[in-house]
Amino acid sequence: MAVTDRVVGQEATAGPLLVGLQGGTSLHFSAGREYLGIIWDALDGVAEQAETADDRAVRRHLHIEYFPGDDYRSPDSVPLVIVADWPEP
C-alpha cells in the first residue's frame, strides 16, 4: 500500500523498530531511539545515492523488513521499500 497523504510519524518507545500504517495512509515508526536510526540512516543513504548518481535511470531503493532472528526490527512490522526516483524530464 502506498503512503498517499505524505505524513510520517515516529514515536520513541522501548523495543525494536515497528513499521506500520495509521489510518491506512500515514506511515508510522515506533522503536527505541537506537532503532529509529535505522530508518533515518536508510532515508539519508538512499537520498544521497540518488543525488550523487551519474546514472539517474537506476532506481535506488532499500528494503526495511523483518527476518527471523532480527533483533532490530519487530516481527509485527510491515515491509517498507524506500525509493528515490528522479522525475522524468
KOLBA-874195 format. One record per residue (C-alpha): residue in three letters; x, y, z. Coordinates in steps of 0.2 Angstrom, whole numbers. Example, Ala and Ser with C-alpha at 12.3 -4.5 7.8 and 13.67 -1.06 7.14 Angstrom:
<rs>
+------+-------+-------+-------+
| rest |     x |     y |     z |
+------+-------+-------+-------+
|  ALA |    62 |   -22 |    39 |
|  SER |    68 |    -5 |    36 |
+------+-------+-------+-------+
</rs>
This chain:
<rs>
+------+-------+-------+-------+
| rest |     x |     y |     z |
+------+-------+-------+-------+
|  MET |     0 |     0 |     0 |
|  ALA |     7 |    17 |    -4 |
|  VAL |     8 |    31 |     8 |
|  THR |    -4 |    44 |     0 |
|  ASP |    -6 |    58 |    12 |
|  ARG |    13 |    62 |    14 |
|  VAL |    13 |    60 |    33 |
|  VAL |    26 |    51 |    43 |
|  GLY |    26 |    49 |    61 |
|  GLN |    38 |    42 |    74 |
|  GLU |    36 |    38 |    92 |
|  ALA |    50 |    34 |   104 |
|  THR |    46 |    18 |   113 |
|  ALA |    55 |     3 |   120 |
|  GLY |    60 |   -11 |   109 |
|  PRO |    64 |   -14 |    91 |
|  LEU |    58 |    -5 |    75 |
|  LEU |    40 |    -7 |    71 |
|  VAL |    34 |     0 |    54 |
|  GLY |    16 |     2 |    51 |
|  LEU |     2 |    12 |    44 |
|  GLN |   -10 |    23 |    53 |
|  GLY |   -27 |    27 |    46 |
|  GLY |   -22 |    17 |    31 |
|  THR |   -11 |    31 |    23 |
|  SER |     1 |    38 |    36 |
|  LEU |    17 |    29 |    38 |
|  HIS |    22 |    27 |    57 |
|  PHE |    38 |    21 |    65 |
|  SER |    40 |    17 |    83 |
|  ALA |    55 |    10 |    92 |
|  GLY |    68 |    14 |   105 |
|  ARG |    79 |    28 |    99 |
|  GLU |    94 |    17 |    95 |
|  TYR |    82 |     8 |    82 |
|  LEU |    74 |    23 |    75 |
|  GLY |    91 |    27 |    67 |
|  ILE |    89 |    13 |    55 |
|  ILE |    75 |    22 |    46 |
|  TRP |    83 |    39 |    46 |
|  ASP |   100 |    32 |    41 |
|  ALA |    91 |    22 |    27 |
|  LEU |    82 |    38 |    21 |
|  ASP |    98 |    48 |    21 |
|  GLY |   108 |    34 |    12 |
|  VAL |    95 |    32 |    -2 |
|  ALA |    93 |    51 |    -5 |
|  GLU |   112 |    53 |    -5 |
|  GLN |   114 |    39 |   -18 |
|  ALA |   101 |    46 |   -29 |
|  GLU |   108 |    64 |   -28 |
|  THR |   126 |    59 |   -32 |
|  ALA |   122 |    46 |   -45 |
|  ASP |   129 |    48 |   -63 |
|  ASP |   115 |    36 |   -70 |
|  ARG |    98 |    43 |   -65 |
|  ALA |    89 |    29 |   -74 |
|  VAL |    94 |    16 |   -60 |
|  ARG |    80 |    16 |   -47 |
|  ARG |    89 |    17 |   -30 |
|  HIS |    79 |     8 |   -16 |
|  LEU |    81 |    -1 |     0 |
|  HIS |    71 |   -14 |     9 |
|  ILE |    67 |   -12 |    28 |
|  GLU |    59 |   -28 |    34 |
|  TYR |    59 |   -41 |    47 |
|  PHE |    68 |   -58 |    45 |
|  PRO |    69 |   -72 |    58 |
|  GLY |    82 |   -69 |    71 |
|  ASP |    82 |   -50 |    68 |
|  ASP |    84 |   -41 |    85 |
|  TYR |    82 |   -23 |    77 |
|  ARG |    65 |   -25 |    68 |
|  SER |    49 |   -31 |    75 |
|  PRO |    41 |   -46 |    68 |
|  ASP |    24 |   -36 |    68 |
|  SER |    32 |   -23 |    56 |
|  VAL |    25 |   -21 |    38 |
|  PRO |    39 |   -22 |    24 |
|  LEU |    45 |    -5 |    19 |
|  VAL |    53 |     0 |     2 |
|  ILE |    62 |    17 |     2 |
|  VAL |    63 |    23 |   -16 |
|  ALA |    72 |    38 |   -23 |
|  ASP |    67 |    42 |   -41 |
|  TRP |    70 |    57 |   -51 |
|  PRO |    56 |    64 |   -61 |
|  GLU |    55 |    60 |   -79 |
|  PRO |    61 |    75 |   -90 |
+------+-------+-------+-------+
</rs>
